[in-house]
Amino acid sequence: MDHGKIRHARIAVGGVATKPWRLRHVEQALTDRELHADLFRRVAALAADGAQPRTQNGFKAELLKRVVERALRQVGETA
């Protein structure tokens, strides 16, 4: 954080693929932005971009978006 703006963001998630994913496109969407709820919602929607769910784990794409948004809100509250 720098004067209310996100200067650098690093986001990785586990449990949604065979190995942890670094969400670089989400990190980029956060960089140089001010913290607010709408931002969290918009960038969390990007979290599952490129995901290729299988028949039995399709729920994970939506779950990923929700988890990323919740985590961003929690971090935003402490920033």
Secondary structure, DSSP 8 states (H G I E B T S, - for coil): -BTTB------EE-SSSSS-EE-HHHHHHHTT-B--HHHHHHHHHHTTTT----TTTTHHHHHHHHHHHHHHHHHHHH-
